Amino acid sequence: MSGSSAGVVVVGAGLGGIRVAENLRNNGFTDPITLVGAEDHPPYDRPPLSKSVLLGKDDRVDLKPAEFYAEAGITLRLGEPVTAVSPADQTITLASGATIAYDTLVLSTGLDPRPFPGLTENVRGVHVLRTYDDAVALRGEIDSASTAVVIGAGFIGCEVAAGLATRGLSVSLVEPARTPLAVALGEQIGALVSRLHVANGIDLRTGVGVASIAVSDSRVEAVELTDGTTLPADIVVVGIGSTPVTDYLDGSGIDLAPREVGGGIACDATGHTSEENVYALGDVANWLDEDGRPKRVEHWNHTVEQASVVAHQITGGDAVTASVAYFWSDQFDVKIQVLGAPRADDDVHVVDDDGKKFVAYYSRDGVLTGVVGAGKVGAVMKTRPKLQTPTPVADLL
């Protein structure tokens, strides 16, 4: 809209990047838009990677058809990681050495999975799951494998364990906490998730860590636990968390958030970074929440809403008010849904539990903070209005 030839450059060709570009066009933005991605693939949806892609049910995860980019006037620069950003020059530098000028820069570079500590060599059979290529590589080994160990029982670890078990493997799920999802949802709900996995044949090992991964001829053969147990493994999937991708910002002057509050790129409540005309969103961005506290959130719908906010900021419109946070996790034949902002240390009120499916309310100081359900889609979603304003949890019990 400024008439400049540089326009908006978006670093990160994922969900956040494509939604920003799409929203800009929908808001009437006519200047150039360039979408730069480190991967060779056009923007795709990540949640299916640990679900339908891993199960071999679906390979079509592109967020937009191929013709969309030409029709919308969006230039794709794929397979070109960004190595530097210079706000003073308003340019970015690619791994090839090429530079791209911008009027406005949007950073949506996401996360890198943490590797297993001390495992420096490239070991066949050891996987992480973050990209489409990761999912395809893991899927390609399933038919020749019989045993798998998943390290880490967060959402990704639980989904991968469920997927591998569904494909017929004998799966062990190892978690240092006392239950799966304990860090995110607390041990009470974690115990209900444990029940689901055990009922579906998962060898669940909680309260124990991994001492080492045993390797023979550059191929994984076992996982050794801190309690002395050795688990045979044709496949090992490491799901021990991720770190924001920010290395390319070294020397840029763009402020990063402290690790204690989640790390990532420090932003205000509408995505502005410390540098003029530079925004950040999605998993890599640490926005101020409604209480003015820094918070980095790694959920699909959060990224979609932030993309709308940033696009409105760039085009001069009002910021869009974020709705109630929501995400889901498919494990076996059960959809686990999380509404709001529940914390592991909240009070938990299980209001429905039939032995497989459940609904629980979370509260803090007597006020409803979140709702978690498994296999109870309608019951969970009807509580959304109660989370839009402060609601005493006693009103729902």
C-alpha positions in Angstrom: 0.0 0.0 0.0 3.0 2.2 0.3 4.0 2.0 -3.4 7.4 0.6 -2.5 8.8 -2.2 -4.6 10.0 -4.2 -1.5 6.7 -4.8 0.3 6.3 -7.4 3.0 8.8 -10.3 3.4 7.7 -13.2 5.6 10.4 -15.4 6.9 8.9 -18.9 7.6 6.7 -20.6 5.1 4.5 -22.4 7.5 1.0 -21.8 8.9 1.8 -18.4 10.3 3.5 -17.2 7.2 0.8 -18.2 4.7 -2.0 -16.9 7.0 -0.3 -13.5 7.2 0.1 -13.3 3.5 -3.5 -14.4 2.9 -4.8 -11.9 5.4 -2.8 -9.1 3.8 -4.3 -9.7 0.4 -7.8 -10.0 2.0 -7.3 -6.7 3.7 -6.5 -5.0 0.3 -2.7 -5.0 0.5 -1.4 -4.7 -3.1 2.4 -4.4 -2.7 4.7 -7.4 -3.2 4.6 -10.2 -0.7 7.5 -12.7 -0.5 7.4 -15.8 1.5 10.8 -17.3 2.4 11.0 -20.9 3.7 13.9 -23.1 4.8 12.2 -26.3 3.6 11.6 -27.3 0.0 7.9 -27.7 0.5 5.3 -25.0 0.2 3.4 -24.2 3.4 1.8 -27.2 4.9 -0.2 -28.2 8.0 1.9 -29.8 10.8 -0.7 -31.5 13.0 -1.4 -34.3 10.5 2.3 -35.3 10.5 2.0 -37.3 13.8 -1.5 -38.5 12.8 -2.7 -39.2 9.3 0.8 -38.9 7.6 2.5 -41.2 10.1 -0.4 -43.7 9.7 0.0 -43.6 5.9 -3.6 -42.3 5.4 -2.9 -38.9 3.9 0.1 -37.2 2.2 -1.9 -34.1 1.1 -1.0 -31.6 3.8 -0.5 -28.4 1.7 -2.3 -25.5 3.2 -3.0 -24.0 -0.3 -3.3 -25.4 -3.8 -0.3 -24.7 -6.0 -2.1 -22.1 -8.1 -3.0 -20.0 -5.1 0.4 -18.3 -4.9 0.4 -17.0 -8.5 -3.2 -15.9 -8.3 -2.6 -14.0 -5.0 0.6 -12.5 -6.2 2.8 -14.2 -3.5 6.4 -15.0 -4.4 7.7 -18.2 -2.8 11.4 -18.6 -2.0 11.7 -22.2 -0.8 14.7 -24.2 0.3 16.5 -21.0 1.3 17.2 -20.6 5.0 17.6 -17.1 6.3 21.0 -16.5 8.0 20.8 -12.8 8.9 18.5 -9.9 9.3 19.6 -6.2 9.1 16.9 -3.8 10.3 19.2 -0.9 9.6 19.3 -1.8 5.9 15.9 -3.4 5.8 17.2 -6.6 4.3 17.5 -10.3 5.0 20.3 -12.6 3.9 19.8 -16.1 2.7 22.2 -19.1 3.0 23.1 -18.6 -0.6 24.4 -15.1 0.1 21.5 -13.4 -1.7 19.7 -10.5 0.0 16.1 -9.5 -0.1 14.9 -6.0 0.8 11.7 -5.4 2.8 9.5 -2.5 3.9 7.9 -4.7 6.5 9.3 -8.0 7.9 7.4 -10.8 9.5 9.2 -13.5 11.4 7.5 -16.9 11.8 10.4 -19.3 11.9 8.9 -21.8 14.4 10.8 -24.3 16.4 13.6 -26.9 16.1 13.2 -30.2 18.0 15.7 -30.8 20.8 18.0 -33.7 19.9 18.8 -36.4 22.5 21.7 -35.1 24.7 25.0 -36.5 23.8 23.9 -38.3 20.7 26.3 -36.6 18.2 26.5 -39.1 15.4 23.8 -39.7 12.8 22.1 -42.9 14.1 19.8 -44.8 11.8 16.5 -45.5 13.4 16.6 -42.4 15.7 14.0 -39.8 14.7 12.5 -36.5 15.7 9.2 -35.3 14.3 8.8 -31.7 13.2 8.8 -31.5 9.4 7.0 -33.4 6.6 10.3 -35.0 5.7 10.7 -36.2 9.3 7.3 -37.9 9.2 8.0 -39.6 5.9 11.4 -40.8 7.1 9.9 -42.3 10.2 7.0 -43.8 8.3 9.4 -45.4 5.9 10.9 -47.5 8.7 7.7 -48.8 10.3 7.1 -51.8 8.1 10.6 -53.2 8.8 10.4 -52.6 12.6 8.7 -54.4 15.4 9.7 -52.4 18.5 9.8 -48.7 19.1 10.6 -46.4 22.1 9.2 -42.9 22.3 11.2 -40.6 24.6 8.9 -38.0 26.1 5.2 -38.1 26.8 4.2 -34.7 25.8 1.5 -34.2 23.1 3.8 -35.1 20.2 5.2 -38.1 22.1 1.8 -39.4 23.0 0.5 -39.0 19.4 3.5 -40.7 17.9 3.3 -43.6 20.4 -0.4 -44.0 19.5 0.4 -43.9 15.8 3.2 -46.5 16.0 1.1 -48.8 18.1 -1.8 -48.4 15.6 0.6 -49.5 12.9 1.3 -52.7 14.8 4.6 -52.0 16.6 5.3 -52.8 20.2 5.7 -49.4 21.7 7.3 -48.2 25.0 6.6 -44.6 26.0 9.2 -43.2 28.5 8.5 -40.1 30.6 10.5 -38.7 33.6 7.3 -37.2 35.1 4.8 -39.4 36.9 2.2 -39.3 34.1 2.1 -38.3 30.4 1.2 -34.6 29.8 2.0 -33.8 33.5 3.8 -30.6 32.6 1.0 -29.3 30.5 -2.1 -30.6 32.2 -1.1 -31.9 35.6 -0.9 -35.4 37.0 -4.6 -35.9 37.6 -5.5 -35.6 33.9 -2.2 -37.2 33.0 -3.4 -40.4 34.8 -6.5 -40.5 32.6 -4.3 -40.2 29.5 -2.1 -43.0 31.0 -5.2 -45.2 31.2 -5.9 -44.6 27.5 -2.4 -45.6 26.4 -2.2 -48.7 28.7 -5.6 -49.9 27.4 -4.2 -49.7 23.9 -1.2 -51.8 24.6 1.5 -49.1 25.3 4.3 -50.1 27.6 4.2 -46.9 29.7 7.3 -46.2 31.7 6.8 -43.0 33.8 8.9 -41.6 36.6 12.1 -42.8 34.9 14.5 -41.1 32.4 16.7 -42.3 29.6 20.4 -42.9 30.5 21.6 -43.6 26.9 20.7 -44.8 23.5 22.6 -48.0 22.5 24.0 -48.0 19.0 25.6 -50.7 16.9 27.1 -50.1 13.5 25.4 -46.6 13.4 22.0 -48.2 14.0 19.9 -47.9 17.1 19.4 -51.2 19.0 18.1 -50.3 22.5 17.3 -47.6 25.0 18.8 -47.8 28.5 16.7 -46.3 31.3 18.0 -44.7 34.4 16.5 -47.5 36.5 18.8 -50.0 34.7 16.1 -51.4 32.3 17.1 -52.0 28.7 14.3 -51.6 26.1 15.0 -53.1 22.6 14.3 -50.6 19.9 14.2 -50.8 16.1 12.9 -47.2 16.1 13.5 -44.4 18.7 11.5 -41.2 18.5 12.8 -38.3 20.6 10.1 -35.9 21.8 11.8 -33.9 24.5 10.7 -30.5 23.5 11.7 -27.8 21.0 13.6 -24.5 20.9 12.6 -21.3 19.0 14.5 -20.8 15.8 16.3 -17.5 16.4 20.0 -18.0 15.5 19.6 -16.0 12.4 18.8 -12.9 14.5 22.3 -12.8 16.1 23.6 -9.2 15.7 20.3 -7.9 14.3 19.4 -5.9 17.4 16.0 -7.6 17.6 15.3 -8.4 21.3 14.7 -12.0 22.4 12.6 -13.0 25.4 14.4 -14.6 28.4 14.4 -18.3 28.6 12.5 -18.2 31.9 9.4 -16.8 30.1 9.6 -19.2 27.2 12.3 -17.6 25.0 11.7 -16.7 21.4 11.3 -13.2 19.9 10.1 -10.6 22.3 6.9 -8.8 21.1 4.3 -6.5 22.4 0.6 -7.5 22.5 0.2 -7.1 18.7 3.3 -8.7 17.4 5.7 -5.7 17.1 9.3 -6.5 17.9 11.9 -4.1 19.3 12.7 -3.0 15.7 10.4 -0.8 13.6 8.5 -2.5 10.8 9.5 -6.0 12.1 6.8 -8.4 13.5 6.9 -11.9 14.8 4.2 -14.5 15.3 3.6 -18.2 15.9 5.7 -20.7 17.9 8.8 -18.5 17.8 7.1 -15.3 19.1 6.7 -14.3 22.7 3.7 -11.9 22.9 2.5 -10.0 25.9 -0.8 -11.5 27.1 -3.9 -9.6 28.2 -2.2 -9.1 31.6 0.9 -7.6 30.1 3.0 -10.7 30.8 5.3 -12.3 28.1 3.9 -15.6 26.9 5.0 -17.9 24.1 2.3 -20.3 22.9 2.8 -23.3 20.5 -0.8 -23.9 19.4 -2.3 -24.0 15.9 -5.2 -21.6 16.5 -3.0 -19.2 18.4 -0.8 -18.8 15.3 -3.8 -18.3 13.1 -5.2 -15.5 15.3 -1.8 -13.8 15.6 -1.5 -13.8 11.8 -4.7 -11.9 11.6 -3.6 -9.4 14.2 -0.2 -8.8 12.4 -1.9 -8.4 9.0 -4.3 -5.8 10.5 -1.4 -3.9 12.0 0.5 -3.8 8.7 -2.6 -2.6 6.7 -3.5 0.0 9.3 -6.5 -1.7 10.7 -7.5 -2.3 14.3 -6.0 -5.3 16.1 -8.2 -8.4 16.2 -9.1 -9.5 19.6 -8.0 -13.1 20.2 -10.6 -15.6 21.0 -10.4 -18.4 23.6 -7.3 -20.5 23.1 -8.0 -24.0 21.7 -6.0 -27.0 20.6 -6.5 -30.7 20.2 -4.6 -34.0 20.1 -5.7 -37.2 18.4 -4.5 -40.3 20.3 -5.8 -43.6 19.2 -9.5 -43.1 18.5 -9.9 -40.3 21.0 -9.7 -36.6 20.4 -8.3 -34.7 23.4 -9.3 -31.1 23.4 -8.0 -28.2 25.5 -9.9 -24.9 25.8 -8.6 -21.8 27.6 -5.4 -21.6 29.5 -5.3 -24.5 32.0 -2.1 -24.9 34.0 -0.7 -28.0 35.7 -1.0 -26.4 39.1 -4.6 -25.4 38.7 -7.4 -27.0 40.6 -8.9 -29.8 38.5 -12.6 -30.9 38.7 -13.4 -34.1 36.7 -17.1 -33.8 36.0 -17.6 -36.7 33.6 -15.6 -39.9 33.3 -16.9 -43.2 31.9 -13.6 -45.0 32.0 -12.4 -43.9 28.6 -13.9 -40.5 27.8 -13.8 -37.6 30.2 -14.4 -33.9 30.8 -12.6 -31.8 33.4 -12.7 -28.1 34.4 -9.6 -26.2 35.6 -9.8 -23.3 38.0 -7.6 -20.8 39.7 -8.8 -18.9 42.8 -12.3 -20.2 42.1 -12.4 -18.9 38.5 -12.6 -21.2 35.4 -9.4 -21.2 33.5 -9.8 -24.1 31.1 -11.6 -27.2 30.0 -10.0 -30.5 29.0 -12.0 -33.3 27.4 -11.3 -36.6 25.7 -13.9 -38.0 23.3 -16.4 -35.3 24.4 -16.3 -32.8 21.6 -19.7 -31.2 22.2 -19.4 -31.0 25.9 -16.0 -29.2 25.7 -17.0 -26.7 22.9 -20.2 -25.6 24.6 -18.1 -24.2 27.5 -16.2 -21.8 25.2 -18.5 -18.8 26.1 -17.8 -19.4 29.8 -14.1 -18.8 29.2 -14.6 -15.5 27.4 -15.5 -13.7 30.7 -14.5 -14.6 34.3 -16.7 -17.4 35.4 -16.8 -18.9 38.9 -16.2 -22.6 38.5 -18.8 -23.3 41.1 -21.4 -22.2 38.6 -20.5 -25.2 36.4 -20.2 -27.9 39.1 
